[in-house]
Amino acid sequence: MTEPVTEASARTKARLVGIFEILEGLAATYAQVIVFNRFVVSGNAAATASNILAHELQWRLGFALCFFGIGFHVAWAVLFYDLFRSVNRNVSFFGLLVIVVGCAIQALAGVFYIAPLFVLSEGNLLSAFTTEQAQTLAFTFVKLTGASFNAYLVFHGLWCVVSGYLIFRSRFLPRILGLLLALNGLGWMTYLSPPLGNKLFPIIAVIATIELPLPWFFIFGFNTQRWKEQVAR
């Protein structure tokens, strides 16, 4: 009686990994890519400040989704660890630690994300600042948000390398996924030097498409029978 329950439990966890990964991707993409890139004008503090104040609701929504995304991220990271600890417990636990640190950096980026709106809208508290100074301070927080997100990408890349190794060593997902995911992770880790990462971004973006079908394999292509065999060994 316990074997079918264990297998069903693994299938449920695998599907939740895929679902939470999709939800995290949607939340992070909207908040940190769509909203951020739409309203931030590179090198122009005044225009950026004007855009943020004119679209305050969208900026606040982006901030909220940052933290929803972190919750989804932690959830699927824990489930991923639980599924892959049978492959290598130590490596799987290391991957979990990496993503927890990455999520902490994401949380810091979220604080920087909302700070420009606080600076620009709380005029009475910052009366000692001129408009230009307030805009410059807000833009500094915007740049810190970008720098924090670049730091997160390094940890995300390291997690991709570790996870790629685990998938390659496993028997319940296609090995080619592991190789491609590890290669993708090495690309994200080039953000150790953001100028290098930005130059290589077109190449990284092409390789990163492997992350798009990955949730599908957890939801529909996870081989629970092979997972059970791996656990038994």
C-alpha positions in Angstrom: 0.0 0.0 0.0 2.9 2.4 0.7 4.5 2.2 -2.7 1.6 3.6 -4.8 1.2 6.4 -2.2 4.9 7.2 -2.5 4.7 7.2 -6.3 1.6 9.4 -6.3 3.3 11.7 -3.8 6.3 12.1 -6.1 4.1 12.8 -9.1 2.2 15.5 -7.1 5.4 17.1 -5.9 6.8 17.1 -9.5 3.7 18.8 -10.8 3.9 21.4 -8.0 7.5 22.1 -8.9 6.4 22.8 -12.5 3.4 24.9 -11.4 5.4 27.0 -8.9 8.2 27.5 -11.4 5.7 28.9 -13.9 4.1 31.2 -11.3 7.5 32.4 -10.2 8.6 33.1 -13.8 5.4 35.0 -14.6 5.7 37.1 -11.4 9.4 37.9 -11.8 9.1 38.6 -15.5 6.3 41.1 -15.0 7.9 42.9 -12.0 11.6 42.8 -12.9 11.5 42.9 -16.6 8.3 44.4 -18.0 7.6 47.0 -15.4 11.2 47.8 -14.6 12.3 48.1 -18.2 9.2 50.1 -19.3 9.4 52.8 -16.7 13.2 53.1 -16.1 15.0 55.4 -18.5 18.7 54.7 -18.6 20.7 57.6 -17.4 17.7 59.9 -16.9 16.6 60.3 -13.3 13.9 62.9 -14.0 12.2 60.8 -16.7 12.4 57.7 -14.6 10.8 59.6 -11.6 8.1 60.9 -13.8 7.2 57.5 -15.1 7.2 55.9 -11.6 4.8 58.6 -10.2 2.6 58.4 -13.3 2.2 54.7 -13.0 2.3 54.3 -9.3 -0.2 51.4 -9.2 1.7 49.3 -11.7 5.0 50.0 -9.8 3.3 48.9 -6.5 2.0 45.8 -8.3 5.4 45.0 -9.5 6.7 45.3 -5.9 4.0 43.0 -4.6 4.7 40.4 -7.4 8.4 40.5 -6.4 7.6 39.0 -3.1 4.9 36.6 -4.4 7.6 35.4 -6.8 10.0 34.8 -3.9 7.4 32.7 -2.1 6.8 30.6 -5.3 10.6 30.3 -5.7 11.2 28.9 -2.2 8.3 26.5 -2.5 9.5 24.8 -5.7 13.1 24.9 -4.5 12.1 22.9 -1.4 10.1 20.4 -3.4 12.9 20.1 -5.9 15.3 19.2 -3.1 12.9 16.6 -1.8 12.6 14.9 -5.2 16.3 15.0 -6.0 17.9 14.1 -2.7 17.7 10.5 -3.7 20.2 11.3 -6.6 22.7 13.0 -4.3 21.6 14.4 -0.9 24.6 16.7 -0.4 24.5 18.2 -3.8 20.7 18.6 -3.6 21.0 20.3 -0.2 23.7 22.6 -1.5 21.4 23.6 -4.4 18.7 24.4 -1.9 21.1 26.7 0.1 22.1 28.4 -3.1 18.5 29.3 -4.0 17.7 30.4 -0.5 20.6 32.9 -0.6 19.4 33.9 -4.1 15.9 34.5 -2.7 17.3 36.6 0.1 19.0 38.8 -2.5 15.7 39.0 -4.4 14.0 40.2 -1.2 16.7 42.9 -0.9 16.1 43.9 -4.5 12.4 44.2 -3.7 13.2 46.7 -0.9 15.2 48.8 -3.3 12.4 48.4 -5.8 9.8 50.2 -3.7 12.3 52.8 -2.2 12.1 55.2 -5.2 8.3 55.5 -4.9 8.7 56.2 -1.2 11.4 58.9 -1.9 9.3 60.6 -4.6 5.9 60.5 -2.9 6.9 61.4 0.7 7.7 65.1 0.0 7.0 66.3 3.6 9.6 63.8 5.1 12.2 64.8 2.5 11.6 68.5 2.5 15.4 69.2 2.9 15.9 67.7 -0.6 15.3 69.7 -3.8 13.3 68.0 -6.6 16.5 67.1 -8.5 18.1 65.6 -5.4 15.1 63.5 -4.6 15.0 62.3 -8.2 18.7 61.5 -8.0 18.2 59.5 -4.8 15.3 57.6 -6.2 17.3 56.8 -9.3 20.1 55.5 -7.1 17.7 53.0 -5.6 16.6 52.0 -9.1 20.3 51.3 -9.9 20.7 49.3 -6.7 17.6 47.3 -7.7 19.3 46.4 -11.0 22.6 45.6 -9.3 20.8 43.3 -6.7 19.0 41.5 -9.5 22.3 40.9 -11.3 23.7 39.4 -8.1 20.6 37.2 -7.9 21.3 36.0 -11.5 24.7 34.7 -10.4 23.1 32.5 -7.7 20.3 31.5 -10.1 23.0 30.4 -12.6 24.8 28.4 -9.9 21.6 26.7 -9.0 21.0 25.9 -12.7 24.4 24.2 -12.8 23.8 22.2 -9.7 20.2 21.3 -10.8 21.5 20.4 -14.3 24.0 18.0 -12.7 21.2 16.4 -10.6 18.9 16.0 -13.6 21.7 14.5 -15.6 22.5 12.0 -12.9 18.8 11.1 -12.3 16.9 8.5 -14.2 13.5 10.1 -14.2 14.1 13.2 -16.5 15.8 13.4 -19.9 19.6 13.8 -19.4 19.8 16.4 -22.2 17.8 18.7 -20.0 20.5 18.5 -17.4 23.3 19.4 -19.8 21.4 22.3 -21.3 20.3 23.6 -17.9 23.9 23.5 -16.6 25.1 25.4 -19.8 22.4 27.9 -19.2 23.5 28.4 -15.6 27.1 29.1 -16.7 25.7 31.8 -18.9 23.8 33.5 -16.0 27.0 33.3 -13.9 28.7 35.7 -16.3 26.8 38.4 -14.4 29.6 38.2 -11.9 30.8 40.9 -14.2 27.6 42.6 -15.4 29.2 44.3 -18.4 30.2 40.8 -19.6 26.8 39.4 -18.9 25.1 42.3 -20.8 27.3 41.7 -23.8 26.6 38.0 -23.8 22.9 38.4 -23.0 21.6 37.6 -26.6 23.5 34.3 -26.4 22.4 33.6 -22.8 18.8 34.4 -23.7 18.8 31.8 -26.5 20.3 29.1 -24.2 17.9 30.1 -21.5 14.9 29.0 -23.6 15.6 25.6 -22.0 14.0 26.9 -18.9 10.7 27.4 -20.7 9.8 23.7 -21.3 11.4 22.5 -18.1 8.2 22.9 -16.0 6.3 20.8 -18.7 8.6 17.9 -18.0 7.9 18.1 -14.3 4.1 18.3 -14.8 3.7 15.8 -17.6 7.0 13.9 -18.2 8.2 13.0 -14.7 8.9 9.2 -14.6 7.7 8.2 -11.2 8.5 4.6 -11.7 12.2 5.4 -12.3 12.1 7.8 -9.4 10.9 5.0 -7.2 13.7 2.8 -8.4 16.3 5.5 -7.7 14.9 6.0 -4.2 15.1 2.2 -3.6 18.8 2.2 -4.6 
